[in-house]
Structure formats: C-alpha cells, structure tokens
Amino acid sequence: MQCPRCLNTNPAWFYKGSRGWYCRRCIRFNRIMLEETQTPVSLSPLSSNTAPYLLQYPLTPMQKIISHQVATHILQQDILLQAVCGAGKTEMVVETISVSLQNKKRIAFAIARRQVVLELAQRLQRIFTQAHVIPVCGGYTKVTDGDLIVCTTHQLFRYYQTFDILILDEPDAFPFHGNRVLYGIAKTACKGHCLYLTATPDACLTARVKNGTLLHYRLDQRPHGHPLPVPALFICPIPLLLIRLVLWLKRHVDKLCLVFVPTIRWAKILYLTLHHLFKNCHYMTSLTRQPETVLQQFRIAKHGVLLATTILERGVTIPDVAVCVFLSDHSVFTHAGLIQMVGRAGRSFQAPSGEVLFLSRRPADRVTHCIEDLKEANACAACYAEKTI
C-alpha cells in the first residue's frame, strides 16, 4: 500500500473510512483515496514564443559552461547545482527554462518560502517577458496555470505528475528539509527530473552525488569575482555583545544594516533598545504583517537597521548591506543557515565587499565551520582564477 501523493508506505498512517483507504500523513492537503485512479493534472497549452529571455548582465565564462551543461543533461538525470550565495544560480538555470519552454516541456520553480516565491516570480517575469509567469503560494492560489509556475513546495500538491522538469531551490531549507511529506509530493509532481539549487547541500544530496544518482556542478565564485565576505567573530557575555552591536551599527550609520536574531523575543528586545538610537529601525519575523512592505521600505532607504529572524536568511538580495548575526552560537542557527546569512552581504557589483559580524556568547563548532568553509570556497575560487589566467 502506497500513498499516490506523498509516497508513504507506513501502514500506521493509513486509515479505512466509509469511502475506502486514505493516507493521514498528507491529509492536510485534502483527502486522497487510494482506490481512486489518479490522473495527471491538465494545464493549458504553453503559449507560443515564450522561450526568448533577457538577462540584466552577461554570464561569466564559468556560469556559461555550467548553464549549458545543466540545460543539456537535465532531461537525462537529476542534477545538483551547488553554488555559493550570490553566484547567480537563478541566472544559470535560465537557459534550462528557455530550452524547456521552447520544446513545450512543463517546468516549475519550487521554493520553500512564500516571500522568495513572490520576488522570484517578478524577477523571472522580467527575464521571460513573453511568458506568463505566475506565483502560487499563500494568498496567490486563484490562478494556478501558466507558462512558468513559481510556487512554494507546499503548493506542489496541486500538480500531480505535471512537470517534466522541477527546479527545487534551497531543498535544505525549512520547511522542505527533512519533511517526508513535502519530499514525496515533490516527487509525484515531477514526472521527469529534478534540478536542485543550493549553496549548502544536505547529507541526502551529498550521498546521492557519491553514489552516482545525482550529477553535480559546483561554483565557488560570484559574478563580480570578489571573495566571499568572511565574518569577524567576537565572543563575550551578552551585555558586552549589546555594546559591540551598538558600536558596530553606529560605525555603519550611513548604510543599511541587517541584523539576524535567533528568536522573535530577541527581535522585540533589540527593537525596543535600538529604535531610540536609530531612526530608521524595523524588525521582521514570521508574525510580521505585510512583510513585503517592510522589506521594500528597508531596501529603498539609504540607511537603517532591520532586525530579522531566519525568515530572511535565504533568497533575499539587498544591495550594499552590512550583516550581523547576533548570538550566532544560538542553537536555532544551523551551519547552513549561517552560510546563507553571510551570503546576504557583498552580492552586488556596486558593493562586492560586504562586511559581516558574528556576535557569540561562547565558541560553537557550527560558527567555526562556517568561517572555515567560506575561507575554503574563497581558496577554491582563487585557484580557479589562477588556472584561467
């Protein structure tokens, strides 16, 4: 017995009701009966002339190589594209999307978080000007049919056996990571092959690379060619960390500062303290109403402070921003999360050398490993640069 939607085979999750057997593990996505024949979702035919695209800047030689290789091999097997934050993962899959649209192949871009879905849909619409790009996420579910679908991984339940290619962005991020239901739904939504995009592949993806079931491409350099920011680390008691944070913010008073905090409680505590010292001070958490508005106001400001939980650790680009991780030793911050938070800095060509600060109460292995991994990525990028000279 197997659930046709989430692929569950554990008999403890199955229940026989008046209409027959169904799976309780994925019942929050609507009840699906095992006895009923599941048919692939039928979408409208793809529009004509949707393949042409327009990139804001040309790809680097290495980006071009990876872009072409991915577009060539994705119809034959699953692929992992591992690239450092800000390396242009989206730009490197544009060719894959274009080739798919040209050949009338169904393709979707699935992301763990709603905020990133909305931003990426707008970004891809600017790239594929002739295609109908639609976001499908909480608050945006009235229209679920388009040439290119950008959705949260939760919304993939609407697309049984629909996509020839499924691009899974940040599969190591919450809530997709470790979620068997979402993983199963992603597998049943894709009748072809998956393209995984991340800077921090988890153990499952790494194992698949080793056993040969996942083709692996890696890029350790951003398009502007500058090294990744390596955080400065300070370890001291919380009162001194607060002083250090205030001094650091005052030193960057003329620019945008993004301060990551481990909990909603800490976001509120720091906001009550800092908004008296800095005029343009806001905080953003999972409880924030209209987070898109808060983020947009912060982006367009010339200076200010935004306190944020891990809700902003991935998929968000803010030009010329300084980043601080307050209480970086806190258990809520994972190694992958720290890498992603550092990756918010130094992304733009105008400000390629971002500054990052880690403030910790005590030494932590994941903090040390984060710094070491960033240094290693910079060393790998430097070696590649020397070989191409």
Phi and psi in degrees as a GROMACS rama.xvg file:
@    title "Ramachandran Plot"
@    xaxis  label "Phi"
@    yaxis  label "Psi"
@TYPE xy
-141.483  135.937  GLN-2
-72.0496  127.328  CYS-3
-71.4144  -11.1969  PRO-4
-100.88  -53.1945  ARG-5
-104.741  -0.600643  CYS-6
67.0899  17.5178  LEU-7
-64.8905  137.123  ASN-8
-122.281  1.44268  THR-9
-74.1986  115.425  ASN-10
-61.4099  -21.7252  PRO-11
-64.2228  -22.661  ALA-12
-90.0055  -9.23776  TRP-13
-92.1149  143.976  PHE-14
-139.731  139.581  TYR-15
-101.703  111.856  LYS-16
-99.9006  -163.888  GLY-17
-66.663  -26.5798  SER-18
-97.7678  -7.18763  ARG-19
130.007  -164.957  GLY-20
-80.8538  142.908  TRP-21
-147.774  162.876  TYR-22
-96.0851  127.152  CYS-23
-86.9109  -13.538  ARG-24
-69.0359  -31.5084  ARG-25
-118.218  24.36  CYS-26
-67.1869  -20.5103  ILE-27
-67.8269  -12.9098  ARG-28
-94.8768  20.2018  PHE-29
90.0058  144.681  ASN-30
-70.4523  135.843  ARG-31
-127.265  124.81  ILE-32
-87.2669  134.351  MET-33
-69.4078  -28.606  LEU-34
-76.2181  -18.655  GLU-35
-81.6446  140.127  GLU-36
-75.9535  126.312  THR-37
-90.4046  130.177  GLN-38
-113.364  144.317  THR-39
-57.3833  144.005  PRO-40
-68.3674  133.918  VAL-41
-100.671  117.833  SER-42
-106.001  164.834  LEU-43
-64.0631  150.231  SER-44
-57.091  145.215  PRO-45
-63.7918  142.019  LEU-46
-65.7685  155.308  SER-47
-79.7284  153.917  SER-48
58.6116  41.7861  ASN-49
-95.6547  -11.5325  THR-50
-73.4413  -33.369  ALA-51
-58.1355  142.778  PRO-52
-139.735  163.113  TYR-53
-135.795  112.017  LEU-54
-89.924  147.569  LEU-55
-71.6659  -27.6607  GLN-56
-147.004  152.914  TYR-57
-69.9572  150.833  PRO-58
-73.1524  150.413  LEU-59
-72.2649  163.179  THR-60
-53.5662  -42.477  PRO-61
-69.9348  -38.3061  MET-62
-61.2635  -41.0933  GLN-63
-62.213  -42.7841  LYS-64
-61.1842  -49.7901  ILE-65
-65.0465  -42.7613  ILE-66
-56.2437  -46.6464  SER-67
-69.0308  -40.0739  HIS-68
-63.6389  -42.7009  GLN-69
-63.5703  -46.4401  VAL-70
-62.6141  -30.3668  ALA-71
-76.6689  -39.6596  THR-72
-101.105  -8.98922  HIS-73
-66.5818  -25.8018  ILE-74
-77.8906  -9.82207  LEU-75
-102.69  -29.6103  GLN-76
-161.134  165.559  GLN-77
-69.3874  149.593  ASP-78
-133.703  141.773  ILE-79
-109.81  119.436  LEU-80
-104.636  103.31  LEU-81
-99.7083  114.793  GLN-82
-142.201  143.014  ALA-83
-61.6505  156.513  VAL-84
-56.7938  129.897  CYS-85
85.8916  8.47865  GLY-86
-80.6746  -8.87552  ALA-87
91.533  43.8433  GLY-88
-61.582  -41.5398  LYS-89
-61.3369  -45.6839  THR-90
-63.0913  -32.4827  GLU-91
-76.0297  -12.1113  MET-92
-106.513  2.82477  VAL-93
-62.1893  -40.3174  VAL-94
-62.7128  -39.7656  GLU-95
-61.0652  -45.0692  THR-96
-62.5896  -43.7015  ILE-97
-62.7327  -46.0825  SER-98
-62.8719  -39.0433  VAL-99
-63.6398  -46.865  SER-100
-63.6253  -39.3643  LEU-101
-63.2967  -36.458  GLN-102
-93.9061  13.2777  ASN-103
58.8255  36.7143  LYS-104
-94.6916  138.447  LYS-105
-78.0841  129.986  ARG-106
-137.25  144.127  ILE-107
-135.736  153.055  ALA-108
-115.804  108.258  PHE-109
-107.951  134.869  ALA-110
-133.478  148.887  ILE-111
-69.8539  -32.1965  ALA-112
-116.755  140.429  ARG-113
-61.2958  -45.3599  ARG-114
-56.6369  -41.4356  GLN-115
-71.0195  -33.4505  VAL-116
-57.3908  -48.6497  VAL-117
-64.2369  -40.9045  LEU-118
-69.432  -42.6649  GLU-119
-68.5154  -36.4024  LEU-120
-60.3063  -42.981  ALA-121
-64.9822  -40.0653  GLN-122
-65.1209  -44.6669  ARG-123
-69.3615  -30.4806  LEU-124
-65.7433  -35.1922  GLN-125
-69.7862  -28.7258  ARG-126
-80.7191  -47.0459  ILE-127
-102.853  81.6402  PHE-128
-68.4093  -24.8642  THR-129
-93.5728  -7.07103  GLN-130
-95.836  156.63  ALA-131
-95.6515  100.441  HIS-132
-97.3662  125.421  VAL-133
-124.331  138.637  ILE-134
-89.4359  138.192  PRO-135
-127.775  106.985  VAL-136
-161.734  -176.393  CYS-137
-54.5846  123.283  GLY-138
89.9258  -8.54573  GLY-139
-134.691  64.3067  TYR-140
-124.322  5.6077  THR-141
-71.2935  -36.6428  LYS-142
-111.494  118.341  VAL-143
-123.46  11.4255  THR-144
-123.899  130.541  ASP-145
-167.686  178.378  GLY-146
-71.7197  -40.7338  ASP-147
-131.359  120.233  LEU-148
-104.185  125.17  ILE-149
-114.217  118.76  VAL-150
-142.334  163.611  CYS-151
-75.4099  156.825  THR-152
-63.0729  -27.3252  THR-153
-61.0304  -36.1102  HIS-154
-78.4609  -4.46652  GLN-155
-65.4739  -16.0102  LEU-156
-63.7837  -17.621  PHE-157
-78.1948  -10.0614  ARG-158
-124.319  59.0083  TYR-159
-61.6774  124.582  TYR-160
48.6387  49.3718  GLN-161
-104.856  -40.8471  THR-162
-100.804  136.203  PHE-163
-77.4321  -31.872  ASP-164
-136.237  131.285  ILE-165
-121.406  117.191  LEU-166
-91.5304  116.614  ILE-167
-103.993  108.099  LEU-168
-88.3954  130.676  ASP-169
52.2814  58.8516  GLU-170
-67.9225  -11.0742  PRO-171
-90.1299  5.29685  ASP-172
-95.3358  154.522  ALA-173
-67.9148  139.521  PHE-174
-98.0975  4.50824  PRO-175
-71.6691  -39.5956  PHE-176
-59.2851  125.09  HIS-177
74.6836  3.72796  GLY-178
-95.4553  102.705  ASN-179
-64.2422  -32.9161  ARG-180
-64.6888  -50.9627  VAL-181
-64.9441  -36.8252  LEU-182
-63.9005  -43.5742  TYR-183
-64.2039  -40.699  GLY-184
-64.0803  -38.8982  ILE-185
-63.6099  -40.206  ALA-186
-65.4176  -39.7905  LYS-187
-79.572  -19.3702  THR-188
-76.5296  -24.2425  ALA-189
-104.93  118.292  CYS-190
-94.0946  -3.6635  LYS-191
-115.712  -115.048  GLY-192
-127.34  155.842  HIS-193
-106.103  142.583  CYS-194
-115.627  114.156  LEU-195
-96.8182  129.671  TYR-196
-117.327  123.623  LEU-197
-167.267  155.964  THR-198
-91.8622  -16.6203  ALA-199
-134.642  75.153  THR-200
-62.6918  141.559  PRO-201
-84.6272  -178.398  ASP-202
-62.7247  -35.1647  ALA-203
-64.3714  -47.2344  CYS-204
-66.0892  -40.6492  LEU-205
-62.0432  -39.9944  THR-206
-64.3601  -39.3429  ALA-207
-67.2865  -34.0697  ARG-208
-63.7116  -43.3155  VAL-209
-66.7353  -35.9393  LYS-210
-88.9337  3.69677  ASN-211
84.9669  8.73427  GLY-212
-93.5699  1.47787  THR-213
-140.044  116.189  LEU-214
-72.6581  136.327  LEU-215
-121.71  125.578  HIS-216
-122.505  141.979  TYR-217
-136.335  139.809  ARG-218
-137.29  122.976  LEU-219
-108.134  19.439  ASP-220
-135.841  140.468  GLN-221
-81.4616  159.484  ARG-222
-58.0131  -33.2068  PRO-223
-75.9899  -8.32637  HIS-224
81.8196  -3.74614  GLY-225
-80.1876  151.445  HIS-226
-63.1279  155.922  PRO-227
-67.403  143.804  LEU-228
-61.9641  136.107  PRO-229
-109.894  122.424  VAL-230
-64.4859  143.969  PRO-231
-83.5274  135.076  ALA-232
-113.804  128.676  LEU-233
-125.122  131.395  PHE-234
-120.766  118.362  ILE-235
-166.627  171.144  CYS-236
-62.1819  159.425  PRO-237
-55.6466  -44.671  ILE-238
-56.262  -40.1191  PRO-239
-72.8472  -31.4123  LEU-240
-64.2711  -38.9475  LEU-241
-63.6961  -41.6354  LEU-242
-64.0364  -44.3184  ILE-243
-60.556  -40.4385  ARG-244
-63.3087  -46.1931  LEU-245
-61.4503  -44.3882  VAL-246
-62.5672  -40.2675  LEU-247
-65.3473  -41.3744  TRP-248
-66.4026  -38.6761  LEU-249
-65.8005  -32.9948  LYS-250
-69.6474  -23.6648  ARG-251
-112.696  31.6281  HIS-252
-64.6527  -19.7385  VAL-253
-94.7701  10.6633  ASP-254
-140.352  179.978  LYS-255
-84.4434  134.609  LEU-256
-125.064  124.444  CYS-257
-107.066  116.853  LEU-258
-112.119  114.648  VAL-259
-85.9648  136.493  PHE-260
-126.875  154.059  VAL-261
-76.6334  -27.2082  PRO-262
-139.458  162.858  THR-263
-61.9141  -38.3508  ILE-264
-59.3765  -44.5001  ARG-265
-67.5509  -33.6713  TRP-266
-60.9499  -43.3418  ALA-267
-69.6579  -41.0924  LYS-268
-61.1008  -48.4707  ILE-269
-68.4829  -34.5878  LEU-270
-63.6485  -43.6863  TYR-271
-61.5007  -28.5212  LEU-272
-83.4186  -46.0975  THR-273
-84.0497  -25.1578  LEU-274
-70.546  -14.2884  HIS-275
-78.7063  -24.4158  HIS-276
-97.1596  -27.3829  LEU-277
-128.645  122.159  PHE-278
-61.3905  -50.5474  LYS-279
-91.6464  77.1855  ASN-280
-124.646  128.809  CYS-281
-138.317  165.987  HIS-282
-135.771  152.59  TYR-283
-139.975  125.036  MET-284
-137.546  -176.455  THR-285
-65.94  -15.8004  SER-286
-94.4887  -2.77134  LEU-287
-69.3346  129.235  THR-288
-79.7809  139.102  ARG-289
51.9921  59.7943  GLN-290
-62.4084  -29.8418  PRO-291
-60.403  -39.1363  GLU-292
-67.0161  -43.2495  THR-293
-60.9457  -45.4729  VAL-294
-66.5786  -39.2726  LEU-295
-66.3057  -41.0903  GLN-296
-63.4731  -37.8494  GLN-297
-67.3182  -40.5208  PHE-298
-62.4792  -43.0731  ARG-299
-81.232  -11.0878  ILE-300
-74.9477  153.341  ALA-301
-86.3277  -20.9959  LYS-302
-156.175  158.805  HIS-303
152.884  175.763  GLY-304
-126.746  130.674  VAL-305
-123.052  116.667  LEU-306
-90.7561  130.428  LEU-307
-144.374  145.57  ALA-308
-81.1785  -168.719  THR-309
-67.2579  -0.17915  THR-310
-58.5321  -24.008  ILE-311
-109.726  14.9888  LEU-312
-72.9248  -19.9251  GLU-313
-132.226  151.249  ARG-314
71.2689  9.01776  GLY-315
-117.259  128.24  VAL-316
-113.479  123.963  THR-317
-128.04  111.069  ILE-318
-60.2106  138.704  PRO-319
52.0618  59.9459  ASP-320
-117.594  139.888  VAL-321
-95.2806  140.821  ALA-322
-120.24  135.254  VAL-323
-128.456  136.573  CYS-324
-110.22  106.832  VAL-325
-85.0305  129.989  PHE-326
59.8789  51.7586  LEU-327
-63.1743  -16.2067  SER-328
-84.1053  -2.72562  ASP-329
-62.6024  144.242  HIS-330
-64.6422  -21.5443  SER-331
-70.1677  -23.4254  VAL-332
-87.1717  112.992  PHE-333
-86.4732  168.398  THR-334
-59.1767  -47.1918  HIS-335
-63.204  -40.0063  ALA-336
-62.7575  -41.2893  GLY-337
-63.1197  -41.6158  LEU-338
-58.853  -43.2446  ILE-339
-67.1518  -39.7153  GLN-340
-65.9741  -41.1688  MET-341
-59.9406  -35.3447  VAL-342
-66.9749  -7.58343  GLY-343
-74.3163  -18.8282  ARG-344
-96.9328  149.097  ALA-345
68.8227  29.9217  GLY-346
-88.2141  -26.3253  ARG-347
-92.0705  157.198  SER-348
-67.4426  -29.9303  PHE-349
-75.0333  -28.584  GLN-350
-138.357  72.9592  ALA-351
-80.6646  -10.36  PRO-352
-111.84  70.9919  SER-353
-69.6902  154.74  GLY-354
-108.773  135.566  GLU-355
-131.453  139.424  VAL-356
-128.1  129.606  LEU-357
-105.036  125.941  PHE-358
-115.391  115.231  LEU-359
-124.97  151.928  SER-360
-84.6046  -26.9665  ARG-361
-154.445  161.93  ARG-362
-62.7251  145.458  PRO-363
-143.525  134.844  ALA-364
-59.8405  -41.2909  ASP-365
-66.3323  -30.7368  ARG-366
-68.6902  -45.6665  VAL-367
-62.3918  -44.1533  THR-368
-65.3565  -35.1261  HIS-369
-60.1804  -49.0004  CYS-370
-63.4833  -42.0377  ILE-371
-64.3218  -41.2224  GLU-372
-65.8004  -37.1592  ASP-373
-66.4063  -40.5722  LEU-374
-64.0693  -39.4737  LYS-375
-65.2966  -41.4063  GLU-376
-62.1914  -41.3733  ALA-377
-63.9836  -37.6867  ASN-378
-66.3352  -41.1215  ALA-379
-64.6042  -41.3649  CYS-380
-65.1762  -38.3151  ALA-381
-66.3545  -38.597  ALA-382
-64.1834  -41.2162  CYS-383
-64.5374  -40.5835  TYR-384
-61.8378  -40.1577  ALA-385
-64.4584  -37.572  GLU-386
-69.6869  -28.1742  LYS-387
-88.757  -7.75538  THR-388
